[in-house]
Amino acid sequence: MKYVLLLVMLLSTSAQAEIDCSRHKIFCHIKQLRPDMAKKKAMELSNLIYKYSKEYGTDPAITVAIGMQESGLRSIHRSVTGLMPVENCGNEQEGEMLCVQKLEEKRIYTDFGMFQFHHRSIKWYKLNFDLIYIHDLDYIVKSHVQILKQKIQGCKELKQKAWSCYHSTTPTKRNLYLLLVERYLPKQKKEQP
């Protein structure tokens, strides 16, 4: 009897673990693109994307696709290495400090979070850098959807493809971005005019 009860419990638990993709389309799309993402994190991300997309009137599938293009739906920070001028002060001569500028190689972070907010965009949109840097998922998704909504409104003439202005309004850059992001859209979204 104890084994039968254990078997019933296991079967009911695995049945509860199954997700209805007709009800949770965003979650299933995320898991299709990132099967390695933990279910709990995928559901949290899915719920946030759904919530803010509904609030701001954007397409959640576009947000998932942009997140895939920008970071593979990972919270990462991108950096570049460059030369920065650094003042090196030393040797005091006749009461004056002698300072020499030299170039040192430094690592500079340029893009942050799942949607790769560029450091200039963070300043422009007055985003809370601390919440982006510590990977506050709610703040990051909400900020992305707000920016996406503004970009769509700024490119209304592009109709269904207005979201492609998220990356750039320059036609050649925008068209390339459009192709890159569309790879991650569900099949029915790709076929729309």
TORPA-4810 file (N, C-alpha, C, O; in nm, 3 decimals):
<nodes>
NODE_1_0.082_-0.120_0.000_0.000_0.000_0.000_0.087_0.127_0.000_0.056_0.225_-0.067_M
NODE_2_0.198_0.122_0.077_0.287_0.237_0.085_0.347_0.269_-0.052_0.362_0.386_-0.087_K
NODE_3_0.380_0.166_-0.130_0.438_0.185_-0.262_0.335_0.240_-0.361_0.369_0.321_-0.448_Y
NODE_4_0.212_0.197_-0.350_0.106_0.247_-0.436_0.083_0.397_-0.411_0.069_0.475_-0.504_V
NODE_5_0.081_0.435_-0.283_0.064_0.575_-0.247_0.181_0.660_-0.299_0.160_0.771_-0.349_L
NODE_6_0.301_0.608_-0.288_0.419_0.677_-0.338_0.412_0.693_-0.490_0.443_0.800_-0.543_L
NODE_7_0.372_0.589_-0.560_0.357_0.594_-0.705_0.251_0.697_-0.747_0.273_0.772_-0.842_L
NODE_8_0.139_0.700_-0.677_0.033_0.798_-0.707_0.085_0.939_-0.685_0.056_1.028_-0.765_V
NODE_9_0.162_0.961_-0.579_0.217_1.094_-0.551_0.316_1.136_-0.662_0.315_1.250_-0.706_M
NODE_10_0.400_1.043_-0.704_0.496_1.074_-0.809_0.427_1.109_-0.940_0.466_1.204_-1.008_L
NODE_11_0.325_1.033_-0.976_0.253_1.059_-1.100_0.179_1.192_-1.096_0.176_1.264_-1.195_L
NODE_12_0.121_1.225_-0.983_0.048_1.352_-0.973_0.146_1.469_-0.976_0.114_1.574_-1.030_S
NODE_13_0.265_1.453_-0.918_0.365_1.559_-0.919_0.416_1.583_-1.060_0.430_1.698_-1.102_T
NODE_14_0.444_1.476_-1.134_0.493_1.495_-1.271_0.384_1.552_-1.360_0.414_1.626_-1.453_S
NODE_15_0.258_1.519_-1.333_0.149_1.576_-1.411_0.137_1.725_-1.385_0.108_1.802_-1.477_A
NODE_16_0.161_1.767_-1.260_0.156_1.909_-1.228_0.273_1.983_-1.291_0.263_2.102_-1.321_Q
NODE_17_0.384_1.914_-1.312_0.503_1.976_-1.369_0.486_2.006_-1.518_0.558_2.090_-1.572_A
NODE_18_0.393_1.938_-1.585_0.369_1.963_-1.727_0.302_2.099_-1.743_0.212_2.135_-1.667_E
NODE_19_0.345_2.173_-1.841_0.293_2.307_-1.867_0.207_2.303_-1.992_0.247_2.246_-2.094_I
NODE_20_0.090_2.363_-1.985_-0.001_2.372_-2.098_0.046_2.486_-2.189_0.029_2.604_-2.156_D
NODE_21_0.104_2.451_-2.304_0.161_2.552_-2.393_0.056_2.636_-2.463_0.089_2.743_-2.516_C
NODE_22_-0.068_2.593_-2.466_-0.172_2.677_-2.524_-0.206_2.791_-2.427_-0.256_2.895_-2.468_S
NODE_23_-0.179_2.769_-2.300_-0.203_2.871_-2.197_-0.078_2.952_-2.165_-0.088_3.070_-2.130_R
NODE_24_0.037_2.891_-2.175_0.164_2.954_-2.140_0.256_2.960_-2.262_0.364_2.901_-2.262_H
NODE_25_0.212_3.031_-2.365_0.286_3.037_-2.491_0.424_3.099_-2.474_0.522_3.053_-2.533_K
NODE_26_0.432_3.204_-2.395_0.560_3.273_-2.376_0.659_3.180_-2.307_0.774_3.168_-2.349_I
NODE_27_0.613_3.114_-2.201_0.699_3.019_-2.129_0.751_2.911_-2.224_0.870_2.883_-2.227_F
NODE_28_0.661_2.853_-2.301_0.700_2.744_-2.391_0.796_2.793_-2.499_0.887_2.721_-2.540_C
NODE_29_0.776_2.915_-2.545_0.867_2.971_-2.645_1.006_2.992_-2.584_1.107_2.962_-2.647_H
NODE_30_1.010_3.042_-2.461_1.138_3.061_-2.391_1.208_2.925_-2.375_1.327_2.914_-2.403_I
NODE_31_1.135_2.824_-2.331_1.195_2.691_-2.309_1.237_2.627_-2.441_1.333_2.549_-2.445_K
NODE_32_1.167_2.659_-2.550_1.207_2.607_-2.680_1.341_2.668_-2.722_1.428_2.598_-2.773_Q
NODE_33_1.355_2.798_-2.699_1.479_2.867_-2.736_1.592_2.839_-2.638_1.709_2.833_-2.678_L
NODE_34_1.559_2.822_-2.511_1.658_2.800_-2.406_1.617_2.681_-2.319_1.577_2.700_-2.204_R
NODE_35_1.627_2.559_-2.373_1.584_2.442_-2.296_1.662_2.423_-2.166_1.614_2.356_-2.075_P
NODE_36_1.780_2.481_-2.157_1.862_2.468_-2.037_1.819_2.562_-1.923_1.866_2.548_-1.810_D
NODE_37_1.731_2.658_-1.953_1.687_2.751_-1.849_1.596_2.678_-1.751_1.507_2.602_-1.792_M
NODE_38_1.618_2.700_-1.623_1.535_2.637_-1.519_1.389_2.678_-1.539_1.359_2.791_-1.575_A
NODE_39_1.299_2.583_-1.515_1.156_2.609_-1.534_1.109_2.728_-1.450_1.030_2.810_-1.496_K
NODE_40_1.157_2.735_-1.327_1.114_2.842_-1.238_1.155_2.979_-1.294_1.075_3.072_-1.294_K
NODE_41_1.278_2.990_-1.342_1.326_3.116_-1.399_1.252_3.147_-1.528_1.215_3.261_-1.553_K
NODE_42_1.230_3.045_-1.612_1.158_3.065_-1.737_1.015_3.112_-1.711_0.963_3.196_-1.784_A
NODE_43_0.952_3.058_-1.608_0.815_3.099_-1.575_0.814_3.241_-1.520_0.726_3.320_-1.554_M
NODE_44_0.912_3.275_-1.437_0.921_3.411_-1.384_0.940_3.511_-1.499_0.872_3.614_-1.504_E
NODE_45_1.032_3.481_-1.588_1.058_3.567_-1.703_0.934_3.577_-1.791_0.897_3.686_-1.834_L
NODE_46_0.871_3.466_-1.817_0.749_3.462_-1.898_0.639_3.549_-1.837_0.575_3.626_-1.907_S
NODE_47_0.619_3.536_-1.706_0.515_3.614_-1.639_0.543_3.765_-1.646_0.452_3.845_-1.666_N
NODE_48_0.671_3.802_-1.629_0.707_3.944_-1.635_0.689_3.998_-1.777_0.637_4.108_-1.796_L
NODE_49_0.732_3.922_-1.876_0.717_3.965_-2.015_0.568_3.981_-2.048_0.528_4.078_-2.111_I
NODE_50_0.488_3.884_-2.006_0.344_3.892_-2.031_0.284_4.015_-1.963_0.210_4.091_-2.026_Y
NODE_51_0.316_4.033_-1.835_0.262_4.145_-1.757_0.293_4.280_-1.821_0.202_4.360_-1.844_K
NODE_52_0.419_4.305_-1.851_0.457_4.436_-1.904_0.420_4.455_-2.050_0.390_4.566_-2.093_Y
NODE_53_0.421_4.347_-2.127_0.377_4.358_-2.267_0.229_4.393_-2.273_0.186_4.474_-2.356_S
NODE_54_0.152_4.334_-2.185_0.009_4.366_-2.180_-0.011_4.510_-2.133_-0.092_4.583_-2.190_K
NODE_55_0.064_4.552_-2.030_0.051_4.687_-1.976_0.087_4.795_-2.080_0.021_4.899_-2.086_E
NODE_56_0.189_4.770_-2.161_0.236_4.870_-2.256_0.192_4.844_-2.400_0.225_4.921_-2.490_Y
NODE_57_0.118_4.736_-2.422_0.065_4.708_-2.555_0.168_4.666_-2.657_0.160_4.704_-2.774_G
NODE_58_0.266_4.587_-2.614_0.367_4.535_-2.707_0.350_4.385_-2.722_0.278_4.321_-2.645_T
NODE_59_0.414_4.329_-2.821_0.407_4.186_-2.849_0.512_4.113_-2.765_0.631_4.138_-2.779_D
NODE_60_0.469_4.023_-2.677_0.566_3.952_-2.592_0.664_3.865_-2.672_0.777_3.845_-2.628_P
NODE_61_0.622_3.815_-2.787_0.711_3.732_-2.868_0.830_3.814_-2.919_0.940_3.762_-2.933_A
NODE_62_0.806_3.943_-2.945_0.914_4.032_-2.989_1.015_4.050_-2.875_1.136_4.047_-2.897_I
NODE_63_0.965_4.068_-2.753_1.054_4.084_-2.638_1.140_3.960_-2.618_1.260_3.971_-2.592_T
NODE_64_1.081_3.842_-2.629_1.159_3.718_-2.615_1.264_3.711_-2.725_1.380_3.677_-2.698_V
NODE_65_1.227_3.742_-2.848_1.320_3.735_-2.961_1.434_3.837_-2.946_1.549_3.805_-2.973_A
NODE_66_1.402_3.957_-2.902_1.506_4.058_-2.879_1.600_4.011_-2.769_1.722_4.024_-2.781_I
NODE_67_1.544_3.957_-2.661_1.628_3.904_-2.552_1.721_3.793_-2.599_1.835_3.784_-2.555_G
NODE_68_1.673_3.709_-2.689_1.758_3.603_-2.744_1.870_3.662_-2.828_1.985_3.620_-2.815_M
NODE_69_1.837_3.758_-2.913_1.939_3.819_-2.998_2.043_3.893_-2.915_2.162_3.884_-2.942_Q
NODE_70_1.997_3.966_-2.815_2.088_4.050_-2.737_2.179_3.970_-2.644_2.297_4.002_-2.630_E
NODE_71_2.124_3.866_-2.580_2.203_3.798_-2.476_2.176_3.648_-2.464_2.229_3.583_-2.374_S
NODE_72_2.094_3.593_-2.552_2.056_3.454_-2.534_1.968_3.437_-2.410_1.969_3.331_-2.347_G
NODE_73_1.893_3.542_-2.375_1.808_3.546_-2.254_1.890_3.523_-2.127_1.843_3.459_-2.033_L
NODE_74_2.010_3.576_-2.126_2.097_3.567_-2.009_2.123_3.708_-1.956_2.122_3.805_-2.033_R
NODE_75_2.145_3.718_-1.829_2.180_3.848_-1.770_2.330_3.862_-1.773_2.401_3.811_-1.686_S
NODE_76_2.378_3.931_-1.874_2.523_3.946_-1.891_2.559_4.093_-1.910_2.474_4.176_-1.943_I
NODE_77_2.683_4.123_-1.890_2.736_4.256_-1.916_2.848_4.239_-2.017_2.938_4.157_-2.000_H
NODE_78_2.843_4.319_-2.124_2.948_4.312_-2.227_3.050_4.422_-2.205_3.018_4.532_-2.161_R
NODE_79_3.172_4.388_-2.236_3.278_4.485_-2.217_3.370_4.488_-2.338_3.372_4.396_-2.420_S
NODE_80_3.446_4.595_-2.346_3.551_4.608_-2.446_3.678_4.648_-2.372_3.672_4.702_-2.262_V
NODE_81_3.790_4.621_-2.433_3.916_4.664_-2.377_3.968_4.777_-2.463_3.970_4.768_-2.586_T
NODE_82_4.009_4.883_-2.398_4.059_4.998_-2.471_4.166_5.071_-2.393_4.198_5.036_-2.279_G
NODE_83_4.220_5.171_-2.454_4.324_5.250_-2.389_4.259_5.374_-2.328_4.179_5.443_-2.391_L
NODE_84_4.298_5.401_-2.202_4.247_5.517_-2.131_4.364_5.601_-2.084_4.464_5.547_-2.035_M
NODE_85_4.353_5.734_-2.098_4.460_5.818_-2.045_4.457_5.817_-1.892_4.351_5.832_-1.831_P
NODE_86_4.572_5.802_-1.833_4.584_5.799_-1.687_4.697_5.894_-1.649_4.805_5.890_-1.707_V
NODE_87_4.670_5.980_-1.551_4.774_6.070_-1.504_4.860_5.998_-1.402_4.810_5.940_-1.306_E
NODE_88_4.988_6.003_-1.424_5.083_5.942_-1.332_5.166_6.055_-1.272_5.253_6.112_-1.338_N
NODE_89_5.139_6.086_-1.147_5.210_6.196_-1.082_5.316_6.141_-0.989_5.293_6.043_-0.918_C
NODE_90_5.428_6.202_-0.989_5.538_6.159_-0.903_5.642_6.268_-0.897_5.608_6.386_-0.914_G
NODE_91_5.764_6.235_-0.875_5.880_6.327_-0.872_5.845_6.475_-0.856_5.811_6.542_-0.953_N
NODE_92_5.853_6.522_-0.737_5.831_6.664_-0.712_5.959_6.738_-0.745_6.065_6.708_-0.690_E
NODE_93_5.951_6.835_-0.835_6.068_6.914_-0.874_6.043_7.061_-0.844_5.946_7.119_-0.894_Q
NODE_94_6.128_7.120_-0.765_6.120_7.262_-0.731_5.981_7.303_-0.686_5.927_7.404_-0.732_E
NODE_95_5.922_7.226_-0.596_5.793_7.259_-0.539_5.674_7.226_-0.627_5.560_7.249_-0.586_G
NODE_96_5.695_7.172_-0.746_5.584_7.137_-0.834_5.580_6.986_-0.854_5.683_6.919_-0.865_E
NODE_97_5.460_6.935_-0.858_5.440_6.791_-0.882_5.447_6.769_-1.032_5.378_6.836_-1.108_M
NODE_98_5.529_6.676_-1.075_5.543_6.645_-1.217_5.444_6.534_-1.252_5.452_6.424_-1.199_L
NODE_99_5.350_6.564_-1.340_5.250_6.466_-1.381_5.268_6.435_-1.529_5.288_6.525_-1.611_C
NODE_100_5.260_6.308_-1.562_5.273_6.263_-1.700_5.149_6.180_-1.732_5.106_6.095_-1.654_V
NODE_101_5.092_6.208_-1.850_4.979_6.126_-1.893_5.031_6.010_-1.975_5.114_6.027_-2.064_Q
NODE_102_4.979_5.893_-1.944_5.013_5.778_-2.026_4.886_5.699_-2.052_4.784_5.720_-1.986_K
NODE_103_4.893_5.609_-2.147_4.778_5.527_-2.181_4.791_5.391_-2.115_4.896_5.326_-2.122_L
NODE_104_4.681_5.349_-2.050_4.678_5.216_-1.990_4.559_5.140_-2.047_4.454_5.197_-2.076_E
NODE_105_4.579_5.012_-2.063_4.471_4.928_-2.114_4.370_4.905_-2.001_4.407_4.863_-1.891_E
NODE_106_4.243_4.933_-2.028_4.135_4.919_-1.930_4.020_4.843_-1.992_3.997_4.848_-2.113_K
NODE_107_3.948_4.772_-1.907_3.827_4.702_-1.948_3.709_4.793_-1.916_3.693_4.839_-1.803_R
NODE_108_3.627_4.817_-2.016_3.514_4.908_-2.001_3.385_4.833_-2.036_3.374_4.774_-2.144_I
NODE_109_3.287_4.837_-1.945_3.157_4.775_-1.973_3.072_4.872_-2.054_3.065_4.991_-2.025_Y
NODE_110_3.008_4.818_-2.158_2.931_4.902_-2.249_2.782_4.868_-2.252_2.699_4.957_-2.269_T
NODE_111_2.748_4.741_-2.238_2.610_4.695_-2.251_2.576_4.605_-2.132_2.657_4.524_-2.088_D
NODE_112_2.452_4.622_-2.082_2.417_4.557_-1.956_2.284_4.484_-1.963_2.188_4.531_-2.025_F
NODE_113_2.279_4.367_-1.898_2.155_4.294_-1.877_2.107_4.213_-1.996_2.172_4.205_-2.100_G
NODE_114_1.992_4.152_-1.976_1.934_4.061_-2.073_1.904_4.130_-2.208_1.914_4.067_-2.313_M
NODE_115_1.869_4.258_-2.202_1.836_4.330_-2.325_1.948_4.423_-2.369_1.928_4.509_-2.455_F
NODE_116_2.064_4.406_-2.309_2.186_4.478_-2.345_2.164_4.628_-2.358_2.185_4.687_-2.464_Q
NODE_117_2.122_4.689_-2.247_2.107_4.834_-2.244_2.246_4.895_-2.259_2.337_4.866_-2.181_F
NODE_118_2.263_4.978_-2.360_2.389_5.046_-2.382_2.406_5.154_-2.274_2.308_5.212_-2.228_H
NODE_119_2.529_5.180_-2.235_2.552_5.276_-2.126_2.494_5.414_-2.159_2.450_5.485_-2.069_H
NODE_120_2.492_5.452_-2.285_2.432_5.582_-2.322_2.280_5.578_-2.309_2.218_5.677_-2.270_R
NODE_121_2.220_5.464_-2.341_2.074_5.449_-2.325_2.035_5.453_-2.178_1.931_5.509_-2.143_S
NODE_122_2.118_5.396_-2.093_2.090_5.398_-1.949_2.082_5.543_-1.902_1.994_5.579_-1.824_I
NODE_123_2.175_5.626_-1.949_2.172_5.769_-1.912_2.054_5.840_-1.978_1.983_5.915_-1.912_K
NODE_124_2.033_5.816_-2.106_1.928_5.884_-2.182_1.790_5.858_-2.121_1.711_5.950_-2.104_W
NODE_125_1.762_5.732_-2.089_1.631_5.695_-2.035_1.625_5.707_-1.882_1.523_5.677_-1.821_Y
NODE_126_1.736_5.751_-1.822_1.745_5.768_-1.676_1.709_5.638_-1.603_1.633_5.638_-1.507_K
NODE_127_1.765_5.527_-1.652_1.741_5.398_-1.589_1.825_5.385_-1.462_1.930_5.448_-1.449_L
NODE_128_1.777_5.305_-1.370_1.850_5.281_-1.246_1.959_5.176_-1.274_1.932_5.056_-1.281_N
NODE_129_2.080_5.224_-1.291_2.192_5.137_-1.326_2.212_5.026_-1.223_2.241_4.912_-1.260_F
NODE_130_2.196_5.057_-1.095_2.218_4.958_-0.989_2.125_4.838_-1.006_2.168_4.724_-0.986_D
NODE_131_1.999_4.862_-1.041_1.903_4.752_-1.057_1.935_4.669_-1.182_1.911_4.549_-1.184_L
NODE_132_1.988_4.734_-1.284_2.029_4.661_-1.405_2.153_4.577_-1.373_2.162_4.460_-1.411_I
NODE_133_2.248_4.639_-1.304_2.375_4.572_-1.277_2.357_4.449_-1.188_2.427_4.349_-1.206_Y
NODE_134_2.264_4.455_-1.093_2.244_4.338_-1.005_2.142_4.239_-1.061_2.104_4.144_-0.994_I
NODE_135_2.100_4.263_-1.184_2.010_4.171_-1.255_1.870_4.165_-1.193_1.814_4.057_-1.176_H
NODE_136_1.812_4.280_-1.160_1.673_4.285_-1.111_1.583_4.259_-1.231_1.555_4.350_-1.309_D
NODE_137_1.537_4.136_-1.244_1.465_4.092_-1.363_1.338_4.172_-1.387_1.309_4.208_-1.501_L
NODE_138_1.263_4.202_-1.283_1.141_4.279_-1.297_1.172_4.417_-1.356_1.106_4.461_-1.449_D
NODE_139_1.271_4.483_-1.301_1.308_4.617_-1.348_1.360_4.612_-1.491_1.328_4.699_-1.572_Y
NODE_140_1.439_4.513_-1.522_1.498_4.500_-1.655_1.390_4.477_-1.761_1.392_4.542_-1.866_I
NODE_141_1.298_4.386_-1.735_1.192_4.358_-1.832_1.102_4.480_-1.848_1.068_4.518_-1.961_V
NODE_142_1.063_4.542_-1.738_0.977_4.660_-1.746_1.046_4.772_-1.826_0.985_4.834_-1.912_K
NODE_143_1.173_4.797_-1.796_1.247_4.902_-1.866_1.257_4.871_-2.016_1.239_4.960_-2.100_S
NODE_144_1.285_4.746_-2.047_1.293_4.707_-2.189_1.161_4.733_-2.260_1.160_4.792_-2.368_H
NODE_145_1.051_4.689_-2.201_0.921_4.703_-2.267_0.885_4.852_-2.281_0.827_4.893_-2.382_V
NODE_146_0.917_4.932_-2.181_0.891_5.077_-2.192_0.970_5.138_-2.308_0.916_5.215_-2.387_Q
NODE_147_1.097_5.103_-2.317_1.181_5.155_-2.426_1.131_5.103_-2.561_1.122_5.179_-2.658_I
NODE_148_1.098_4.976_-2.567_1.046_4.917_-2.691_0.920_4.991_-2.736_0.905_5.021_-2.854_L
NODE_149_0.831_5.021_-2.644_0.707_5.093_-2.676_0.740_5.230_-2.735_0.680_5.271_-2.834_K
NODE_150_0.836_5.301_-2.675_0.876_5.433_-2.727_0.936_5.422_-2.867_0.908_5.504_-2.954_Q
NODE_151_1.018_5.319_-2.887_1.080_5.299_-3.018_0.975_5.267_-3.125_0.984_5.315_-3.238_K
NODE_152_0.876_5.187_-3.088_0.768_5.152_-3.181_0.689_5.278_-3.219_0.657_5.298_-3.335_I
NODE_153_0.659_5.361_-3.120_0.586_5.484_-3.148_0.667_5.579_-3.236_0.611_5.651_-3.318_Q
NODE_154_0.798_5.578_-3.219_0.884_5.663_-3.301_0.899_5.616_-3.444_0.942_5.693_-3.531_G
NODE_155_0.865_5.491_-3.470_0.880_5.434_-3.605_0.746_5.380_-3.656_0.743_5.278_-3.724_C
NODE_156_0.637_5.448_-3.624_0.502_5.402_-3.661_0.487_5.371_-3.809_0.411_5.282_-3.848_K
NODE_157_0.560_5.446_-3.892_0.547_5.429_-4.037_0.589_5.290_-4.083_0.555_5.248_-4.194_E
NODE_158_0.663_5.217_-3.999_0.707_5.082_-4.036_0.602_4.976_-4.002_0.623_4.857_-4.029_L
NODE_159_0.493_5.017_-3.943_0.379_4.931_-3.906_0.423_4.809_-3.824_0.475_4.826_-3.714_K
NODE_160_0.404_4.687_-3.876_0.435_4.564_-3.803_0.583_4.551_-3.765_0.616_4.483_-3.668_Q
NODE_161_0.669_4.617_-3.840_0.813_4.604_-3.818_0.871_4.721_-3.737_0.993_4.735_-3.727_K
NODE_162_0.786_4.804_-3.680_0.833_4.923_-3.607_0.923_4.885_-3.489_1.008_4.964_-3.448_A
NODE_163_0.906_4.766_-3.435_0.989_4.722_-3.322_1.137_4.716_-3.360_1.223_4.721_-3.273_W
NODE_164_1.167_4.705_-3.491_1.307_4.693_-3.533_1.387_4.819_-3.504_1.510_4.817_-3.511_S
NODE_165_1.320_4.928_-3.470_1.389_5.052_-3.430_1.448_5.039_-3.289_1.518_5.129_-3.243_C
NODE_166_1.420_4.930_-3.221_1.475_4.910_-3.086_1.627_4.922_-3.090_1.688_4.979_-2.999_Y
NODE_167_1.687_4.869_-3.195_1.832_4.869_-3.207_1.885_4.998_-3.270_1.981_5.057_-3.221_H
NODE_168_1.821_5.040_-3.379_1.869_5.157_-3.451_1.761_5.207_-3.546_1.679_5.128_-3.594_S
NODE_169_1.762_5.336_-3.574_1.670_5.390_-3.675_1.738_5.401_-3.811_1.673_5.433_-3.910_T
NODE_170_1.867_5.377_-3.816_1.940_5.377_-3.943_1.892_5.257_-4.025_1.902_5.144_-3.978_T
NODE_171_1.839_5.279_-4.147_1.779_5.170_-4.223_1.866_5.045_-4.239_1.815_4.934_-4.219_P
NODE_172_1.993_5.058_-4.272_2.074_4.938_-4.293_2.094_4.861_-4.163_2.086_4.738_-4.162_T
NODE_173_2.118_4.931_-4.053_2.135_4.863_-3.924_2.003_4.804_-3.877_2.000_4.693_-3.824_K
NODE_174_1.895_4.878_-3.898_1.763_4.831_-3.856_1.723_4.705_-3.933_1.669_4.611_-3.875_R
NODE_175_1.749_4.704_-4.064_1.711_4.588_-4.145_1.792_4.464_-4.109_1.739_4.353_-4.109_N
NODE_176_1.920_4.483_-4.078_2.001_4.370_-4.033_1.949_4.318_-3.900_1.937_4.197_-3.880_L
NODE_177_1.919_4.408_-3.808_1.866_4.370_-3.677_1.734_4.295_-3.692_1.709_4.197_-3.621_Y
NODE_178_1.652_4.341_-3.782_1.524_4.276_-3.810_1.546_4.129_-3.846_1.479_4.040_-3.793_L
NODE_179_1.640_4.104_-3.937_1.670_3.966_-3.978_1.724_3.883_-3.862_1.687_3.767_-3.845_L
NODE_180_1.812_3.943_-3.783_1.872_3.870_-3.671_1.768_3.833_-3.566_1.770_3.721_-3.514_L
NODE_181_1.679_3.925_-3.534_1.578_3.899_-3.431_1.470_3.804_-3.481_1.422_3.720_-3.404_V
NODE_182_1.431_3.816_-3.606_1.324_3.732_-3.660_1.356_3.583_-3.653_1.265_3.500_-3.655_E
NODE_183_1.484_3.548_-3.644_1.522_3.407_-3.629_1.460_3.345_-3.505_1.439_3.224_-3.499_R
NODE_184_1.431_3.428_-3.406_1.383_3.379_-3.276_1.233_3.396_-3.256_1.181_3.366_-3.148_Y
NODE_185_1.164_3.444_-3.358_1.019_3.459_-3.346_0.951_3.325_-3.372_1.002_3.243_-3.448_L
NODE_186_0.836_3.303_-3.309_0.760_3.181_-3.341_0.724_3.182_-3.490_0.711_3.289_-3.550_P
NODE_187_0.709_3.067_-3.548_0.689_3.055_-3.692_0.574_3.142_-3.744_0.590_3.208_-3.846_K
NODE_188_0.461_3.144_-3.677_0.346_3.223_-3.725_0.375_3.373_-3.725_0.316_3.446_-3.805_Q
NODE_189_0.463_3.421_-3.637_0.498_3.562_-3.632_0.587_3.600_-3.751_0.579_3.711_-3.803_K
NODE_190_0.672_3.507_-3.792_0.762_3.532_-3.905_0.686_3.548_-4.035_0.728_3.623_-4.123_K
NODE_191_0.574_3.478_-4.047_0.499_3.476_-4.172_0.409_3.596_-4.189_0.356_3.617_-4.299_E
NODE_192_0.389_3.677_-4.083_0.303_3.795_-4.095_0.369_3.900_-4.182_0.491_3.914_-4.179_Q
NODE_193_0.288_3.976_-4.260_0.346_4.078_-4.348_0.407_4.194_-4.270_0.460_4.288_-4.330_P
</nodes>
